Amino acid sequence: MISQTPAGDDSRLEWFKSSYSDSSNSNECVEVAATTDAVLVRDSKHAQGPRLAFASGAWADFTSYASEN
């Protein structure tokens, strides 16, 4: 995981909700956005709050592991 999110204009990020989010409550989900350097993860209830930034390779490893378990 990288400690700082990439610099730039956040308004250009395209956020996607997790396909496993509870559709009955649209406020409880994880969202991700990809940049050229990282994959960002945030809580949709706190869109302006803290975000995790993962190097692309680390995110690919995580999603592969999560889909198998």
PDB file of N, H, CA, C and O in Angstrom:
ATOM      1  N   MET A   1       0.860  -1.168   0.000  1.00  0.00           N
ATOM      2  CA  MET A   1       0.000   0.000   0.000  1.00  0.00           C
ATOM      3  C   MET A   1       0.897   1.218   0.000  1.00  0.00           C
ATOM      4  O   MET A   1       1.930   1.237   0.669  1.00  0.00           O
ATOM      5  N   ILE A   2       0.503   2.237  -0.750  1.00  0.00           N
ATOM      6  H   ILE A   2      -0.336   2.222  -1.294  1.00  0.00           H
ATOM      7  CA  ILE A   2       1.262   3.478  -0.744  1.00  0.00           C
ATOM      8  C   ILE A   2       0.596   4.457   0.211  1.00  0.00           C
ATOM      9  O   ILE A   2      -0.623   4.434   0.381  1.00  0.00           O
ATOM     10  N   SER A   3       1.385   5.308   0.827  1.00  0.00           N
ATOM     11  H   SER A   3       2.376   5.327   0.689  1.00  0.00           H
ATOM     12  CA  SER A   3       0.867   6.115   1.925  1.00  0.00           C
ATOM     13  C   SER A   3       0.160   7.395   1.493  1.00  0.00           C
ATOM     14  O   SER A   3      -0.646   7.927   2.256  1.00  0.00           O
ATOM     15  N   GLN A   4       0.429   7.891   0.325  1.00  0.00           N
ATOM     16  H   GLN A   4       1.084   7.459  -0.294  1.00  0.00           H
ATOM     17  CA  GLN A   4      -0.229   9.122  -0.107  1.00  0.00           C
ATOM     18  C   GLN A   4      -0.959   8.877  -1.419  1.00  0.00           C
ATOM     19  O   GLN A   4      -0.483   8.147  -2.288  1.00  0.00           O
ATOM     20  N   THR A   5      -2.126   9.502  -1.543  1.00  0.00           N
ATOM     21  H   THR A   5      -2.513  10.094  -0.837  1.00  0.00           H
ATOM     22  CA  THR A   5      -2.861   9.381  -2.798  1.00  0.00           C
ATOM     23  C   THR A   5      -2.166  10.211  -3.856  1.00  0.00           C
ATOM     24  O   THR A   5      -1.514  11.203  -3.530  1.00  0.00           O
ATOM     25  N   PRO A   6      -2.291   9.827  -5.116  1.00  0.00           N
ATOM     26  CA  PRO A   6      -1.650  10.595  -6.182  1.00  0.00           C
ATOM     27  C   PRO A   6      -2.173  12.029  -6.234  1.00  0.00           C
ATOM     28  O   PRO A   6      -3.348  12.287  -5.970  1.00  0.00           O
ATOM     29  N   ALA A   7      -1.300  12.932  -6.572  1.00  0.00           N
ATOM     30  H   ALA A   7      -0.346  12.722  -6.787  1.00  0.00           H
ATOM     31  CA  ALA A   7      -1.696  14.335  -6.693  1.00  0.00           C
ATOM     32  C   ALA A   7      -2.567  14.501  -7.925  1.00  0.00           C
ATOM     33  O   ALA A   7      -2.495  13.709  -8.864  1.00  0.00           O
ATOM     34  N   GLY A   8      -3.374  15.518  -7.911  1.00  0.00           N
ATOM     35  H   GLY A   8      -3.433  16.162  -7.148  1.00  0.00           H
ATOM     36  CA  GLY A   8      -4.190  15.793  -9.084  1.00  0.00           C
ATOM     37  C   GLY A   8      -5.590  16.201  -8.695  1.00  0.00           C
ATOM     38  O   GLY A   8      -5.914  16.333  -7.515  1.00  0.00           O
ATOM     39  N   ASP A   9      -6.408  16.398  -9.699  1.00  0.00           N
ATOM     40  H   ASP A   9      -6.144  16.292 -10.657  1.00  0.00           H
ATOM     41  CA  ASP A   9      -7.775  16.861  -9.526  1.00  0.00           C
ATOM     42  C   ASP A   9      -8.682  15.677  -9.216  1.00  0.00           C
ATOM     43  O   ASP A   9      -8.951  14.855 -10.092  1.00  0.00           O
ATOM     44  N   ASP A  10      -9.161  15.584  -7.960  1.00  0.00           N
ATOM     45  H   ASP A  10      -8.942  16.251  -7.249  1.00  0.00           H
ATOM     46  CA  ASP A  10     -10.045  14.490  -7.544  1.00  0.00           C
ATOM     47  C   ASP A  10     -11.345  14.456  -8.326  1.00  0.00           C
ATOM     48  O   ASP A  10     -11.950  13.392  -8.456  1.00  0.00           O
ATOM     49  N   SER A  11     -11.791  15.580  -8.847  1.00  0.00           N
ATOM     50  H   SER A  11     -11.300  16.444  -8.741  1.00  0.00           H
ATOM     51  CA  SER A  11     -13.069  15.608  -9.561  1.00  0.00           C
ATOM     52  C   SER A  11     -13.019  14.796 -10.850  1.00  0.00           C
ATOM     53  O   SER A  11     -14.064  14.462 -11.408  1.00  0.00           O
ATOM     54  N   ARG A  12     -11.838  14.478 -11.322  1.00  0.00           N
ATOM     55  H   ARG A  12     -10.989  14.749 -10.869  1.00  0.00           H
ATOM     56  CA  ARG A  12     -11.710  13.686 -12.545  1.00  0.00           C
ATOM     57  C   ARG A  12     -11.743  12.185 -12.290  1.00  0.00           C
ATOM     58  O   ARG A  12     -11.807  11.396 -13.232  1.00  0.00           O
ATOM     59  N   LEU A  13     -11.699  11.790 -11.028  1.00  0.00           N
ATOM     60  H   LEU A  13     -11.647  12.431 -10.262  1.00  0.00           H
ATOM     61  CA  LEU A  13     -11.734  10.370 -10.709  1.00  0.00           C
ATOM     62  C   LEU A  13     -13.126   9.805 -10.964  1.00  0.00           C
ATOM     63  O   LEU A  13     -14.131  10.449 -10.664  1.00  0.00           O
ATOM     64  N   GLU A  14     -13.176   8.610 -11.515  1.00  0.00           N
ATOM     65  H   GLU A  14     -12.360   8.086 -11.759  1.00  0.00           H
ATOM     66  CA  GLU A  14     -14.443   7.927 -11.742  1.00  0.00           C
ATOM     67  C   GLU A  14     -14.551   6.805 -10.709  1.00  0.00           C
ATOM     68  O   GLU A  14     -13.847   5.798 -10.787  1.00  0.00           O
ATOM     69  N   TRP A  15     -15.442   7.000  -9.747  1.00  0.00           N
ATOM     70  H   TRP A  15     -16.014   7.818  -9.684  1.00  0.00           H
ATOM     71  CA  TRP A  15     -15.596   6.048  -8.645  1.00  0.00           C
ATOM     72  C   TRP A  15     -16.639   5.007  -8.998  1.00  0.00           C
ATOM     73  O   TRP A  15     -17.668   5.317  -9.598  1.00  0.00           O
ATOM     74  N   PHE A  16     -16.359   3.760  -8.617  1.00  0.00           N
ATOM     75  H   PHE A  16     -15.523   3.508  -8.129  1.00  0.00           H
ATOM     76  CA  PHE A  16     -17.262   2.641  -8.857  1.00  0.00           C
ATOM     77  C   PHE A  16     -17.571   1.969  -7.535  1.00  0.00           C
ATOM     78  O   PHE A  16     -16.687   1.797  -6.696  1.00  0.00           O
ATOM     79  N   LYS A  17     -18.848   1.583  -7.344  1.00  0.00           N
ATOM     80  H   LYS A  17     -19.566   1.722  -8.026  1.00  0.00           H
ATOM     81  CA  LYS A  17     -19.235   0.869  -6.138  1.00  0.00           C
ATOM     82  C   LYS A  17     -18.923  -0.606  -6.290  1.00  0.00           C
ATOM     83  O   LYS A  17     -18.954  -1.157  -7.391  1.00  0.00           O
ATOM     84  N   SER A  18     -18.627  -1.227  -5.179  1.00  0.00           N
ATOM     85  H   SER A  18     -18.603  -0.780  -4.284  1.00  0.00           H
ATOM     86  CA  SER A  18     -18.369  -2.659  -5.164  1.00  0.00           C
ATOM     87  C   SER A  18     -19.601  -3.413  -5.638  1.00  0.00           C
ATOM     88  O   SER A  18     -20.726  -3.048  -5.297  1.00  0.00           O
ATOM     89  N   SER A  19     -19.394  -4.455  -6.419  1.00  0.00           N
ATOM     90  H   SER A  19     -18.480  -4.751  -6.697  1.00  0.00           H
ATOM     91  CA  SER A  19     -20.514  -5.277  -6.882  1.00  0.00           C
ATOM     92  C   SER A  19     -21.124  -6.061  -5.725  1.00  0.00           C
ATOM     93  O   SER A  19     -22.222  -6.602  -5.860  1.00  0.00           O
ATOM     94  N   TYR A  20     -20.434  -6.131  -4.597  1.00  0.00           N
ATOM     95  H   TYR A  20     -19.543  -5.691  -4.488  1.00  0.00           H
ATOM     96  CA  TYR A  20     -20.946  -6.838  -3.429  1.00  0.00           C
ATOM     97  C   TYR A  20     -21.622  -5.909  -2.429  1.00  0.00           C
ATOM     98  O   TYR A  20     -21.994  -6.345  -1.340  1.00  0.00           O
ATOM     99  N   SER A  21     -21.785  -4.652  -2.774  1.00  0.00           N
ATOM    100  H   SER A  21     -21.482  -4.297  -3.659  1.00  0.00           H
ATOM    101  CA  SER A  21     -22.444  -3.715  -1.872  1.00  0.00           C
ATOM    102  C   SER A  21     -23.907  -4.087  -1.704  1.00  0.00           C
ATOM    103  O   SER A  21     -24.533  -4.626  -2.616  1.00  0.00           O
ATOM    104  N   ASP A  22     -24.434  -3.795  -0.545  1.00  0.00           N
ATOM    105  H   ASP A  22     -23.925  -3.357   0.196  1.00  0.00           H
ATOM    106  CA  ASP A  22     -25.834  -4.075  -0.235  1.00  0.00           C
ATOM    107  C   ASP A  22     -26.724  -3.119  -1.017  1.00  0.00           C
ATOM    108  O   ASP A  22     -26.759  -1.924  -0.723  1.00  0.00           O
ATOM    109  N   SER A  23     -27.437  -3.630  -2.005  1.00  0.00           N
ATOM    110  H   SER A  23     -27.408  -4.601  -2.245  1.00  0.00           H
ATOM    111  CA  SER A  23     -28.264  -2.767  -2.857  1.00  0.00           C
ATOM    112  C   SER A  23     -29.468  -2.193  -2.119  1.00  0.00           C
ATOM    113  O   SER A  23     -30.058  -1.218  -2.585  1.00  0.00           O
ATOM    114  N   SER A  24     -29.852  -2.775  -0.977  1.00  0.00           N
ATOM    115  H   SER A  24     -29.373  -3.567  -0.599  1.00  0.00           H
ATOM    116  CA  SER A  24     -30.988  -2.246  -0.231  1.00  0.00           C
ATOM    117  C   SER A  24     -30.620  -0.996   0.560  1.00  0.00           C
ATOM    118  O   SER A  24     -31.499  -0.254   0.998  1.00  0.00           O
ATOM    119  N   ASN A  25     -29.324  -0.762   0.744  1.00  0.00           N
ATOM    120  H   ASN A  25     -28.610  -1.365   0.388  1.00  0.00           H
ATOM    121  CA  ASN A  25     -28.873   0.415   1.466  1.00  0.00           C
ATOM    122  C   ASN A  25     -27.687   1.007   0.707  1.00  0.00           C
ATOM    123  O   ASN A  25     -26.541   0.608   0.915  1.00  0.00           O
ATOM    124  N   SER A  26     -27.971   1.949  -0.162  1.00  0.00           N
ATOM    125  H   SER A  26     -28.902   2.274  -0.331  1.00  0.00           H
ATOM    126  CA  SER A  26     -26.941   2.497  -1.050  1.00  0.00           C
ATOM    127  C   SER A  26     -25.859   3.289  -0.310  1.00  0.00           C
ATOM    128  O   SER A  26     -24.861   3.675  -0.917  1.00  0.00           O
ATOM    129  N   ASN A  27     -26.041   3.535   0.986  1.00  0.00           N
ATOM    130  H   ASN A  27     -26.852   3.222   1.479  1.00  0.00           H
ATOM    131  CA  ASN A  27     -25.044   4.280   1.741  1.00  0.00           C
ATOM    132  C   ASN A  27     -23.969   3.395   2.364  1.00  0.00           C
ATOM    133  O   ASN A  27     -23.024   3.908   2.963  1.00  0.00           O
ATOM    134  N   GLU A  28     -24.095   2.099   2.235  1.00  0.00           N
ATOM    135  H   GLU A  28     -24.863   1.683   1.748  1.00  0.00           H
ATOM    136  CA  GLU A  28     -23.137   1.189   2.845  1.00  0.00           C
ATOM    137  C   GLU A  28     -22.349   0.467   1.770  1.00  0.00           C
ATOM    138  O   GLU A  28     -22.677  -0.663   1.409  1.00  0.00           O
ATOM    139  N   CYS A  29     -21.321   1.104   1.262  1.00  0.00           N
ATOM    140  H   CYS A  29     -21.054   2.022   1.555  1.00  0.00           H
ATOM    141  CA  CYS A  29     -20.540   0.428   0.234  1.00  0.00           C
ATOM    142  C   CYS A  29     -19.127   0.987   0.157  1.00  0.00           C
ATOM    143  O   CYS A  29     -18.809   2.056   0.679  1.00  0.00           O
ATOM    144  N   VAL A  30     -18.320   0.222  -0.507  1.00  0.00           N
ATOM    145  H   VAL A  30     -18.579  -0.646  -0.931  1.00  0.00           H
ATOM    146  CA  VAL A  30     -16.941   0.588  -0.796  1.00  0.00           C
ATOM    147  C   VAL A  30     -16.896   1.047  -2.237  1.00  0.00           C
ATOM    148  O   VAL A  30     -17.549   0.461  -3.100  1.00  0.00           O
ATOM    149  N   GLU A  31     -16.137   2.082  -2.501  1.00  0.00           N
ATOM    150  H   GLU A  31     -15.606   2.558  -1.800  1.00  0.00           H
ATOM    151  CA  GLU A  31     -15.967   2.571  -3.864  1.00  0.00           C
ATOM    152  C   GLU A  31     -14.487   2.559  -4.219  1.00  0.00           C
ATOM    153  O   GLU A  31     -13.633   2.758  -3.356  1.00  0.00           O
ATOM    154  N   VAL A  32     -14.191   2.326  -5.482  1.00  0.00           N
ATOM    155  H   VAL A  32     -14.885   2.164  -6.183  1.00  0.00           H
ATOM    156  CA  VAL A  32     -12.812   2.328  -5.959  1.00  0.00           C
ATOM    157  C   VAL A  32     -12.691   3.226  -7.182  1.00  0.00           C
ATOM    158  O   VAL A  32     -13.643   3.403  -7.942  1.00  0.00           O
ATOM    159  N   ALA A  33     -11.508   3.784  -7.353  1.00  0.00           N
ATOM    160  H   ALA A  33     -10.735   3.641  -6.736  1.00  0.00           H
ATOM    161  CA  ALA A  33     -11.193   4.594  -8.535  1.00  0.00           C
ATOM    162  C   ALA A  33      -9.757   4.273  -8.930  1.00  0.00           C
ATOM    163  O   ALA A  33      -8.888   4.128  -8.070  1.00  0.00           O
ATOM    164  N   ALA A  34      -9.516   4.163 -10.215  1.00  0.00           N
ATOM    165  H   ALA A  34     -10.222   4.281 -10.914  1.00  0.00           H
ATOM    166  CA  ALA A  34      -8.173   3.850 -10.708  1.00  0.00           C
ATOM    167  C   ALA A  34      -7.504   5.109 -11.242  1.00  0.00           C
ATOM    168  O   ALA A  34      -8.134   5.926 -11.914  1.00  0.00           O
ATOM    169  N   THR A  35      -6.225   5.253 -10.937  1.00  0.00           N
ATOM    170  H   THR A  35      -5.713   4.589 -10.391  1.00  0.00           H
ATOM    171  CA  THR A  35      -5.399   6.296 -11.523  1.00  0.00           C
ATOM    172  C   THR A  35      -4.279   5.592 -12.280  1.00  0.00           C
ATOM    173  O   THR A  35      -4.225   4.362 -12.296  1.00  0.00           O
ATOM    174  N   THR A  36      -3.406   6.336 -12.890  1.00  0.00           N
ATOM    175  H   THR A  36      -3.450   7.335 -12.877  1.00  0.00           H
ATOM    176  CA  THR A  36      -2.293   5.707 -13.598  1.00  0.00           C
ATOM    177  C   THR A  36      -1.301   5.070 -12.637  1.00  0.00           C
ATOM    178  O   THR A  36      -0.559   4.168 -13.027  1.00  0.00           O
ATOM    179  N   ASP A  37      -1.275   5.525 -11.383  1.00  0.00           N
ATOM    180  H   ASP A  37      -1.878   6.258 -11.067  1.00  0.00           H
ATOM    181  CA  ASP A  37      -0.307   5.039 -10.405  1.00  0.00           C
ATOM    182  C   ASP A  37      -0.873   4.124  -9.337  1.00  0.00           C
ATOM    183  O   ASP A  37      -0.126   3.375  -8.707  1.00  0.00           O
ATOM    184  N   ALA A  38      -2.184   4.169  -9.120  1.00  0.00           N
ATOM    185  H   ALA A  38      -2.792   4.777  -9.631  1.00  0.00           H
ATOM    186  CA  ALA A  38      -2.744   3.462  -7.971  1.00  0.00           C
ATOM    187  C   ALA A  38      -4.227   3.181  -8.146  1.00  0.00           C
ATOM    188  O   ALA A  38      -4.879   3.688  -9.060  1.00  0.00           O
ATOM    189  N   VAL A  39      -4.737   2.358  -7.241  1.00  0.00           N
ATOM    190  H   VAL A  39      -4.209   1.946  -6.499  1.00  0.00           H
ATOM    191  CA  VAL A  39      -6.175   2.147  -7.100  1.00  0.00           C
ATOM    192  C   VAL A  39      -6.550   2.724  -5.744  1.00  0.00           C
ATOM    193  O   VAL A  39      -5.970   2.359  -4.721  1.00  0.00           O
ATOM    194  N   LEU A  40      -7.520   3.625  -5.742  1.00  0.00           N
ATOM    195  H   LEU A  40      -7.991   3.921  -6.573  1.00  0.00           H
ATOM    196  CA  LEU A  40      -7.963   4.288  -4.512  1.00  0.00           C
ATOM    197  C   LEU A  40      -9.237   3.624  -4.011  1.00  0.00           C
ATOM    198  O   LEU A  40     -10.082   3.209  -4.804  1.00  0.00           O
ATOM    199  N   VAL A  41      -9.372   3.525  -2.697  1.00  0.00           N
ATOM    200  H   VAL A  41      -8.686   3.862  -2.053  1.00  0.00           H
ATOM    201  CA  VAL A  41     -10.533   2.908  -2.066  1.00  0.00           C
ATOM    202  C   VAL A  41     -11.070   3.876  -1.022  1.00  0.00           C
ATOM    203  O   VAL A  41     -10.307   4.452  -0.246  1.00  0.00           O
ATOM    204  N   ARG A  42     -12.396   4.051  -1.006  1.00  0.00           N
ATOM    205  H   ARG A  42     -13.016   3.583  -1.637  1.00  0.00           H
ATOM    206  CA  ARG A  42     -13.010   4.945  -0.011  1.00  0.00           C
ATOM    207  C   ARG A  42     -14.343   4.374   0.452  1.00  0.00           C
ATOM    208  O   ARG A  42     -14.913   3.486  -0.181  1.00  0.00           O
ATOM    209  N   ASP A  43     -14.821   4.902   1.565  1.00  0.00           N
ATOM    210  H   ASP A  43     -14.358   5.623   2.080  1.00  0.00           H
ATOM    211  CA  ASP A  43     -16.129   4.579   2.109  1.00  0.00           C
ATOM    212  C   ASP A  43     -17.119   5.568   1.496  1.00  0.00           C
ATOM    213  O   ASP A  43     -16.930   6.780   1.605  1.00  0.00           O
ATOM    214  N   SER A  44     -18.167   5.065   0.857  1.00  0.00           N
ATOM    215  H   SER A  44     -18.321   4.081   0.768  1.00  0.00           H
ATOM    216  CA  SER A  44     -19.108   5.958   0.181  1.00  0.00           C
ATOM    217  C   SER A  44     -19.828   6.892   1.142  1.00  0.00           C
ATOM    218  O   SER A  44     -20.276   7.963   0.734  1.00  0.00           O
ATOM    219  N   LYS A  45     -19.949   6.512   2.406  1.00  0.00           N
ATOM    220  H   LYS A  45     -19.586   5.641   2.739  1.00  0.00           H
ATOM    221  CA  LYS A  45     -20.606   7.385   3.394  1.00  0.00           C
ATOM    222  C   LYS A  45     -19.743   8.595   3.723  1.00  0.00           C
ATOM    223  O   LYS A  45     -20.252   9.606   4.206  1.00  0.00           O
ATOM    224  N   HIS A  46     -18.443   8.499   3.466  1.00  0.00           N
ATOM    225  H   HIS A  46     -18.029   7.678   3.074  1.00  0.00           H
ATOM    226  CA  HIS A  46     -17.504   9.573   3.778  1.00  0.00           C
ATOM    227  C   HIS A  46     -16.635   9.836   2.548  1.00  0.00           C
ATOM    228  O   HIS A  46     -15.417   9.665   2.586  1.00  0.00           O
ATOM    229  N   ALA A  47     -17.274  10.249   1.468  1.00  0.00           N
ATOM    230  H   ALA A  47     -18.263  10.387   1.437  1.00  0.00           H
ATOM    231  CA  ALA A  47     -16.588  10.419   0.186  1.00  0.00           C
ATOM    232  C   ALA A  47     -15.399  11.372   0.263  1.00  0.00           C
ATOM    233  O   ALA A  47     -14.435  11.200  -0.482  1.00  0.00           O
ATOM    234  N   GLN A  48     -15.439  12.359   1.132  1.00  0.00           N
ATOM    235  H   GLN A  48     -16.223  12.499   1.738  1.00  0.00           H
ATOM    236  CA  GLN A  48     -14.325  13.300   1.265  1.00  0.00           C
ATOM    237  C   GLN A  48     -13.355  12.885   2.358  1.00  0.00           C
ATOM    238  O   GLN A  48     -12.377  13.583   2.625  1.00  0.00           O
ATOM    239  N   GLY A  49     -13.626  11.746   2.993  1.00  0.00           N
ATOM    240  H   GLY A  49     -14.420  11.179   2.776  1.00  0.00           H
ATOM    241  CA  GLY A  49     -12.790  11.272   4.089  1.00  0.00           C
ATOM    242  C   GLY A  49     -11.533  10.581   3.601  1.00  0.00           C
ATOM    243  O   GLY A  49     -11.144  10.715   2.441  1.00  0.00           O
ATOM    244  N   PRO A  50     -10.903   9.840   4.500  1.00  0.00           N
ATOM    245  CA  PRO A  50      -9.639   9.169   4.154  1.00  0.00           C
ATOM    246  C   PRO A  50      -9.832   8.121   3.061  1.00  0.00           C
ATOM    247  O   PRO A  50     -10.910   7.550   2.892  1.00  0.00           O
ATOM    248  N   ARG A  51      -8.764   7.895   2.340  1.00  0.00           N
ATOM    249  H   ARG A  51      -7.888   8.358   2.477  1.00  0.00           H
ATOM    250  CA  ARG A  51      -8.759   6.907   1.267  1.00  0.00           C
ATOM    251  C   ARG A  51      -7.517   6.050   1.393  1.00  0.00           C
ATOM    252  O   ARG A  51      -6.468   6.500   1.853  1.00  0.00           O
ATOM    253  N   LEU A  52      -7.659   4.826   0.982  1.00  0.00           N
ATOM    254  H   LEU A  52      -8.511   4.460   0.608  1.00  0.00           H
ATOM    255  CA  LEU A  52      -6.496   3.948   0.887  1.00  0.00           C
ATOM    256  C   LEU A  52      -6.017   3.978  -0.547  1.00  0.00           C
ATOM    257  O   LEU A  52      -6.827   4.029  -1.472  1.00  0.00           O
ATOM    258  N   ALA A  53      -4.726   3.947  -0.741  1.00  0.00           N
ATOM    259  H   ALA A  53      -4.068   3.906   0.011  1.00  0.00           H
ATOM    260  CA  ALA A  53      -4.153   3.911  -2.092  1.00  0.00           C
ATOM    261  C   ALA A  53      -3.267   2.676  -2.200  1.00  0.00           C
ATOM    262  O   ALA A  53      -2.344   2.486  -1.408  1.00  0.00           O
ATOM    263  N   PHE A  54      -3.560   1.848  -3.183  1.00  0.00           N
ATOM    264  H   PHE A  54      -4.310   2.003  -3.827  1.00  0.00           H
ATOM    265  CA  PHE A  54      -2.804   0.624  -3.413  1.00  0.00           C
ATOM    266  C   PHE A  54      -2.095   0.711  -4.749  1.00  0.00           C
ATOM    267  O   PHE A  54      -2.661   1.200  -5.727  1.00  0.00           O
ATOM    268  N   ALA A  55      -0.867   0.241  -4.795  1.00  0.00           N
ATOM    269  H   ALA A  55      -0.407  -0.156  -4.001  1.00  0.00           H
ATOM    270  CA  ALA A  55      -0.185   0.112  -6.076  1.00  0.00           C
ATOM    271  C   ALA A  55      -1.001  -0.870  -6.917  1.00  0.00           C
ATOM    272  O   ALA A  55      -1.614  -1.789  -6.374  1.00  0.00           O
ATOM    273  N   SER A  56      -1.013  -0.684  -8.222  1.00  0.00           N
ATOM    274  H   SER A  56      -0.515   0.062  -8.664  1.00  0.00           H
ATOM    275  CA  SER A  56      -1.839  -1.504  -9.106  1.00  0.00           C
ATOM    276  C   SER A  56      -1.580  -3.001  -8.925  1.00  0.00           C
ATOM    277  O   SER A  56      -2.520  -3.795  -8.908  1.00  0.00           O
ATOM    278  N   GLY A  57      -0.320  -3.384  -8.792  1.00  0.00           N
ATOM    279  H   GLY A  57       0.444  -2.738  -8.806  1.00  0.00           H
ATOM    280  CA  GLY A  57       0.015  -4.797  -8.600  1.00  0.00           C
ATOM    281  C   GLY A  57      -0.528  -5.352  -7.293  1.00  0.00           C
ATOM    282  O   GLY A  57      -1.009  -6.484  -7.245  1.00  0.00           O
ATOM    283  N   ALA A  58      -0.451  -4.556  -6.237  1.00  0.00           N
ATOM    284  H   ALA A  58      -0.060  -3.637  -6.276  1.00  0.00           H
ATOM    285  CA  ALA A  58      -0.977  -4.985  -4.934  1.00  0.00           C
ATOM    286  C   ALA A  58      -2.490  -5.145  -4.996  1.00  0.00           C
ATOM    287  O   ALA A  58      -3.038  -6.071  -4.399  1.00  0.00           O
ATOM    288  N   TRP A  59      -3.170  -4.255  -5.710  1.00  0.00           N
ATOM    289  H   TRP A  59      -2.724  -3.503  -6.195  1.00  0.00           H
ATOM    290  CA  TRP A  59      -4.628  -4.351  -5.847  1.00  0.00           C
ATOM    291  C   TRP A  59      -4.996  -5.608  -6.638  1.00  0.00           C
ATOM    292  O   TRP A  59      -5.938  -6.312  -6.273  1.00  0.00           O
ATOM    293  N   ALA A  60      -4.273  -5.892  -7.701  1.00  0.00           N
ATOM    294  H   ALA A  60      -3.508  -5.320  -7.997  1.00  0.00           H
ATOM    295  CA  ALA A  60      -4.530  -7.094  -8.502  1.00  0.00           C
ATOM    296  C   ALA A  60      -4.347  -8.349  -7.650  1.00  0.00           C
ATOM    297  O   ALA A  60      -5.143  -9.284  -7.741  1.00  0.00           O
ATOM    298  N   ASP A  61      -3.308  -8.372  -6.830  1.00  0.00           N
ATOM    299  H   ASP A  61      -2.661  -7.613  -6.756  1.00  0.00           H
ATOM    300  CA  ASP A  61      -3.084  -9.518  -5.938  1.00  0.00           C
ATOM    301  C   ASP A  61      -4.232  -9.657  -4.943  1.00  0.00           C
ATOM    302  O   ASP A  61      -4.711 -10.763  -4.694  1.00  0.00           O
ATOM    303  N   PHE A  62      -4.674  -8.535  -4.374  1.00  0.00           N
ATOM    304  H   PHE A  62      -4.285  -7.636  -4.577  1.00  0.00           H
ATOM    305  CA  PHE A  62      -5.756  -8.572  -3.407  1.00  0.00           C
ATOM    306  C   PHE A  62      -7.055  -9.077  -4.034  1.00  0.00           C
ATOM    307  O   PHE A  62      -7.706  -9.957  -3.470  1.00  0.00           O
ATOM    308  N   THR A  63      -7.439  -8.540  -5.181  1.00  0.00           N
ATOM    309  H   THR A  63      -6.910  -7.825  -5.639  1.00  0.00           H
ATOM    310  CA  THR A  63      -8.700  -8.958  -5.796  1.00  0.00           C
ATOM    311  C   THR A  63      -8.652 -10.414  -6.230  1.00  0.00           C
ATOM    312  O   THR A  63      -9.664 -11.113  -6.165  1.00  0.00           O
ATOM    313  N   SER A  64      -7.502 -10.873  -6.666  1.00  0.00           N
ATOM    314  H   SER A  64      -6.680 -10.305  -6.719  1.00  0.00           H
ATOM    315  CA  SER A  64      -7.372 -12.278  -7.021  1.00  0.00           C
ATOM    316  C   SER A  64      -7.557 -13.160  -5.791  1.00  0.00           C
ATOM    317  O   SER A  64      -8.282 -14.155  -5.837  1.00  0.00           O
ATOM    318  N   TYR A  65      -6.904 -12.795  -4.697  1.00  0.00           N
ATOM    319  H   TYR A  65      -6.315 -11.987  -4.659  1.00  0.00           H
ATOM    320  CA  TYR A  65      -7.019 -13.545  -3.452  1.00  0.00           C
ATOM    321  C   TYR A  65      -8.470 -13.507  -2.937  1.00  0.00           C
ATOM    322  O   TYR A  65      -9.018 -14.540  -2.552  1.00  0.00           O
ATOM    323  N   ALA A  66      -9.078 -12.336  -2.931  1.00  0.00           N
ATOM    324  H   ALA A  66      -8.633 -11.497  -3.244  1.00  0.00           H
ATOM    325  CA  ALA A  66     -10.444 -12.188  -2.403  1.00  0.00           C
ATOM    326  C   ALA A  66     -11.449 -12.986  -3.228  1.00  0.00           C
ATOM    327  O   ALA A  66     -12.402 -13.526  -2.666  1.00  0.00           O
ATOM    328  N   SER A  67     -11.267 -13.074  -4.512  1.00  0.00           N
ATOM    329  H   SER A  67     -10.493 -12.636  -4.969  1.00  0.00           H
ATOM    330  CA  SER A  67     -12.227 -13.799  -5.349  1.00  0.00           C
ATOM    331  C   SER A  67     -12.121 -15.311  -5.156  1.00  0.00           C
ATOM    332  O   SER A  67     -13.060 -16.047  -5.457  1.00  0.00           O
ATOM    333  N   GLU A  68     -10.984 -15.765  -4.659  1.00  0.00           N
ATOM    334  H   GLU A  68     -10.220 -15.167  -4.415  1.00  0.00           H
ATOM    335  CA  GLU A  68     -10.785 -17.200  -4.442  1.00  0.00           C
ATOM    336  C   GLU A  68     -11.179 -17.645  -3.036  1.00  0.00           C
ATOM    337  O   GLU A  68     -11.307 -18.842  -2.779  1.00  0.00           O
ATOM    338  N   ASN A  69     -11.373 -16.695  -2.132  1.00  0.00           N
ATOM    339  H   ASN A  69     -11.269 -15.723  -2.341  1.00  0.00           H
ATOM    340  CA  ASN A  69     -11.648 -17.061  -0.728  1.00  0.00           C
ATOM    341  C   ASN A  69     -12.960 -16.549  -0.238  1.00  0.00           C
ATOM    342  O   ASN A  69     -13.320 -16.780   0.917  1.00  0.00           O
TER     343      ASN A  69
END
